[in-house]
Amino acid sequence: MAGIDKIKLKNVYSALTKNKLDGLILSDVNDMKYLLGDFFCEGEATILIHKKGILAVSRPLYENDAKKAYPQLKFIALEEKQHFEIIKQAKALKLKAVAFDEAKEYYAQAKEYKKAGFKTVSNFINSVRATKTEQEIKIMKEAAQIAYGALLYIKKEIKAGVTEKQIALKIEMFMRERGATAMSFVPLVSFGANGANPHHFPDDTKLTKNTAVLLDFGCVYKGYCSDISRCFWFGDKVTPEYQKILDLAILAHDTVVKKAKYGMTGAEIDSISRGVIEKAGYGKYFIHRTGHGIGMQDHELADISQLNKNKIGLNYCFSIEPGIYLPGKFGVRYEDCFYMTAKGIKQIK
């Protein structure tokens, strides 16, 4: 189908067959972007994928452009209550096992789908999206290159007196000027004790000499996210404690790179980095997971944490970002993104 990614569609069909389903409803905008690209706005379309084709029910304002972009897509123009039309069409097609992800539907829609006999599934399309195609990884590498370029640039802009907000704005402007359409998340810039909060949002704190700096940012490029974190000491009198925990975070990161193997679970990979930090006596200061999945969204499946007992599949993409946070002093985090191969993990860069 023109405009629809055939490889991704094939992956969806394979998952339908594997799970003995003959239809799948998509209403989440990111799930629709996975197949159709950036076309429908959030909450304005519902998609029914079935073995004979793809049906879109959406607002009339999309009709002309949708028919041009996706000539083989059946389009039904409907301003509201699209879920009733989806049910009607599924019955007309005589589909017997239609699935929907209840976590991604409004209560009223989910209630009607259940009444129609549709099946609830959890993380169905998320699981398909977790295995990245070669083209997806290629784009993610391009997004990463923009972010790494921003890192090299921003280090030269960090001077005494500058605020966290000013640095965050410069990071965003740099990446947007190089093709980024959005930020993966608000660029995190932390000076001094602010870095002890892993998700500190930039404020008006000014940088002074001999202060810890923590940067965490990424961009959205061609629909895919990047994410990196780096820390350094601004000044010539780095404290031994800061240098110790920074070196430890880097060691934990690098140990995962060497030891993570295909077939390991998210929990097993998390244990590699956590073990390094715990052995050094800083375990209680590593207060978040080792990493998270990444792709079209900055947090996807492939969670690298003690909670994930599932194996990390081939071409799953995820961050590795061990950190240590000392309240009232400073924090460190060292992060890159990787994808799983049969021979271990490879950096997305």
C-alpha positions in Angstrom: 0.0 0.0 0.0 1.3 3.4 -0.9 2.3 5.5 2.1 2.0 2.5 4.5 5.2 0.9 5.7 5.0 -2.6 4.3 7.6 -4.2 6.6 5.8 -2.9 9.7 2.4 -3.9 8.4 3.8 -7.4 7.7 5.1 -7.5 11.3 1.6 -6.6 12.6 0.0 -9.3 10.4 2.5 -11.9 11.7 1.5 -10.9 15.3 -2.2 -11.2 14.5 -1.6 -14.7 13.0 0.5 -15.8 16.0 -2.2 -14.7 18.4 -5.1 -16.1 16.3 -6.6 -12.7 15.7 -8.2 -11.4 12.4 -8.5 -7.8 13.3 -6.8 -5.1 15.4 -8.2 -1.6 16.5 -5.7 1.3 16.8 -6.7 4.6 18.4 -3.4 5.7 19.9 -1.8 8.3 17.8 1.7 6.8 18.1 0.4 3.4 17.1 -1.1 5.0 14.0 2.1 6.9 13.3 4.0 3.5 13.3 2.2 2.5 10.1 1.0 5.7 8.5 3.6 8.3 9.6 2.7 11.6 11.1 -0.8 12.1 9.6 -3.7 12.0 12.0 -3.8 14.2 15.1 -4.4 12.6 18.5 -7.9 11.5 19.2 -9.2 12.1 15.7 -9.1 8.7 14.0 -9.6 5.0 14.7 -8.0 2.4 12.6 -9.1 -1.2 11.9 -6.4 -3.5 10.6 -7.6 -6.8 9.1 -6.3 -9.4 6.7 -8.1 -7.8 3.7 -6.8 -4.3 4.3 -6.9 -1.3 6.5 -9.9 0.9 7.4 -9.7 4.4 8.8 -12.6 6.2 10.4 -11.8 9.8 10.9 -13.1 13.4 10.7 -14.1 14.6 7.2 -11.3 17.2 7.2 -8.8 14.4 6.6 -10.7 12.7 3.7 -9.1 14.3 0.6 -5.5 14.1 1.9 -5.9 10.6 3.2 -7.2 9.3 -0.1 -4.2 10.8 -1.8 -1.6 9.6 0.7 -3.1 6.1 1.1 -5.0 5.2 -2.1 -5.6 1.6 -0.9 -6.9 2.7 2.5 -10.6 2.6 3.0 -11.6 5.9 4.5 -14.9 6.6 6.2 -15.6 10.2 7.1 -17.3 10.6 10.5 -17.0 13.5 12.9 -17.7 11.6 16.2 -18.6 8.2 17.7 -16.1 6.5 15.4 -16.0 3.3 17.5 -19.6 2.5 16.5 -18.6 2.6 12.9 -15.6 0.4 13.6 -17.9 -2.2 15.2 -20.3 -2.0 12.2 -17.5 -2.5 9.7 -16.0 -5.4 11.6 -19.3 -7.2 11.6 -19.7 -6.5 7.8 -16.3 -8.0 7.2 -17.3 -11.0 9.3 -14.3 -10.7 11.5 -14.4 -13.2 14.4 -11.5 -12.2 16.6 -10.9 -8.5 16.7 -8.6 -7.1 19.4 -8.1 -3.8 21.1 -5.8 -2.5 23.9 -8.1 -1.6 26.7 -5.3 0.6 28.3 -5.4 2.8 25.3 -9.1 3.3 25.0 -11.6 5.6 26.7 -13.9 3.7 29.0 -17.0 4.2 26.8 -15.3 2.9 23.7 -13.8 -0.1 25.5 -17.3 -0.9 27.0 -18.8 -1.0 23.5 -16.0 -3.1 22.0 -16.5 -5.6 24.8 -20.2 -5.7 24.1 -19.4 -6.4 20.5 -17.3 -9.4 21.5 -14.0 -7.9 20.8 -11.0 -9.2 22.7 -8.8 -7.2 25.1 -5.1 -7.4 24.6 -2.2 -5.8 26.5 0.8 -4.2 24.8 0.0 -6.0 21.5 1.1 -3.2 19.2 3.8 -2.0 21.7 5.4 -5.5 21.4 5.4 -5.2 17.6 6.9 -1.7 17.8 9.6 -2.9 20.2 11.4 -4.8 17.5 12.8 -2.0 15.3 13.4 -2.4 11.6 16.7 -1.5 10.0 15.2 1.7 8.7 14.0 2.7 12.2 17.4 2.1 13.7 19.0 4.1 10.9 16.7 7.1 11.7 17.4 6.7 15.4 21.2 6.9 14.7 20.5 10.1 12.8 18.6 11.5 15.8 21.4 10.4 18.1 24.0 12.3 15.9 22.0 15.5 16.3 22.0 15.0 20.1 25.7 14.2 20.3 26.4 17.3 18.1 24.4 19.4 20.6 26.6 18.0 23.4 29.8 19.1 21.8 28.3 22.5 21.1 26.8 23.1 24.5 30.0 22.4 26.4 31.5 25.5 24.8 28.5 27.6 25.9 28.6 26.7 29.5 30.2 29.6 31.4 29.9 31.2 34.8 26.7 33.2 35.3 24.6 31.3 32.7 21.3 29.8 34.0 20.0 26.3 33.6 17.1 27.6 31.5 19.5 29.4 29.1 21.5 26.3 28.5 18.3 24.2 28.0 17.1 26.7 25.4 20.4 26.7 23.5 20.3 22.9 23.4 16.8 22.9 21.9 17.6 25.6 19.4 20.7 23.7 18.2 18.8 20.5 17.6 15.8 22.2 16.0 18.1 24.0 13.6 19.5 20.6 12.5 16.1 19.0 11.7 14.6 18.0 15.0 10.9 18.6 15.1 10.5 18.3 18.9 12.4 17.4 22.0 12.2 13.8 23.3 11.5 15.6 26.7 12.2 18.9 28.3 16.1 19.2 28.2 17.3 18.6 31.7 20.1 20.9 32.9 21.1 20.7 36.6 23.8 22.7 38.4 25.2 21.7 41.8 22.8 20.2 44.2 20.0 20.3 41.6 21.6 17.3 40.0 20.7 15.1 43.0 17.2 15.2 41.6 17.2 12.9 38.6 14.3 14.8 37.0 15.1 18.3 38.0 13.6 20.8 35.5 15.8 23.7 34.5 15.3 26.9 36.5 17.0 30.2 37.0 19.9 28.7 39.0 23.2 30.4 37.8 26.4 28.5 37.3 29.3 29.3 39.5 32.9 28.1 39.5 33.6 24.6 40.8 30.1 23.2 40.4 28.8 19.9 39.1 26.9 20.0 35.8 24.4 17.3 34.7 22.9 17.3 31.2 20.2 15.0 29.9 18.4 15.6 26.6 17.4 14.2 23.2 15.4 15.1 20.1 12.7 13.8 17.9 13.9 13.4 14.3 11.7 11.9 11.5 9.5 10.6 14.2 12.1 8.9 16.4 13.7 9.9 19.7 17.3 10.2 20.9 18.4 10.4 24.6 21.8 11.1 26.2 23.2 12.2 29.5 26.6 13.5 30.4 28.1 15.1 33.6 31.2 17.1 34.2 32.8 19.5 36.8 32.8 23.1 35.9 36.1 24.5 37.4 39.6 23.4 38.3 38.9 22.1 41.8 36.9 18.9 41.3 36.1 17.2 44.6 37.4 13.6 45.0 33.9 12.4 45.9 32.4 13.8 42.7 35.1 12.3 40.6 34.7 8.9 42.4 30.9 8.7 41.7 31.3 9.9 38.1 33.9 7.3 37.4 31.7 4.7 39.1 28.6 5.6 36.9 30.8 5.3 33.8 32.2 2.0 34.9 28.6 0.7 35.5 27.6 1.8 32.1 30.7 0.3 30.4 30.3 -3.0 32.3 26.8 -3.3 30.9 28.1 -2.7 27.4 30.6 -5.5 27.8 28.4 -8.1 29.6 24.8 -7.6 28.3 23.9 -10.5 26.0 21.0 -11.5 23.8 18.7 -13.7 25.8 19.0 -11.7 29.0 16.0 -10.2 30.7 15.7 -6.5 31.5 16.2 -7.4 35.2 19.4 -9.3 34.4 20.9 -6.4 32.5 19.8 -4.0 35.3 21.6 -6.2 37.8 24.9 -5.8 36.0 25.0 -2.0 36.5 23.4 -2.1 39.9 25.9 -4.7 41.1 28.9 -2.4 40.2 27.4 0.5 42.1 26.3 -1.6 45.1 29.7 -3.2 45.4 31.2 0.3 45.7 28.8 1.1 48.5 26.5 3.5 46.7 23.6 1.2 46.0 21.1 3.2 47.9 22.0 6.3 45.8 21.1 4.6 42.5 17.4 5.4 42.8 16.1 4.6 39.3 16.2 1.8 36.7 19.2 1.3 34.5 17.3 2.1 31.4 14.1 2.4 29.4 12.9 1.4 25.9 13.1 4.1 23.2 11.8 4.6 19.7 8.9 6.7 18.5 8.4 7.6 22.2 11.2 8.3 24.7 9.8 5.6 27.0 8.7 2.3 25.4 8.9 -1.4 26.1 12.3 -2.9 26.8 12.5 -1.6 30.3 15.9 -2.3 31.9 14.8 -2.7 35.5 14.3 -5.3 38.2 10.6 -5.4 37.3 11.2 -6.6 33.8 11.5 -10.4 33.8 11.1 -10.6 30.0 13.9 -11.1 27.6 15.2 -8.2 25.6 14.6 -9.2 21.9 16.6 -8.6 18.8 16.6 -5.0 17.6 14.9 -3.8 20.9 16.2 -0.3 21.5 16.9 1.0 25.0 19.0 3.4 27.2 21.7 2.4 29.6 21.9 5.2 32.2 23.3 4.3 35.7 23.3 7.2 38.1 24.3 8.1 41.6 22.6 11.0 43.5 23.9 12.5 46.8 21.2 14.7 48.4 22.3 18.2 49.0 25.6 17.7 47.0 25.3 16.7 43.4 24.3 13.8 41.1 25.8 12.0 38.1 24.3 10.0 35.3 26.0 8.5 32.2 23.6 7.5 29.3 23.7 6.3 25.8 21.1 4.3 23.8 21.7 0.8 22.4 20.0 -1.9 20.4 20.2 -5.7 21.0 22.0 -7.9 18.5 22.8 -11.6 18.5 26.3 -10.7 19.6 25.4 -8.3 22.3 24.3 -4.6 22.5 25.4 -2.0 20.0 25.3 1.8 20.6 22.9 3.9 18.6 25.2 6.6 17.2 
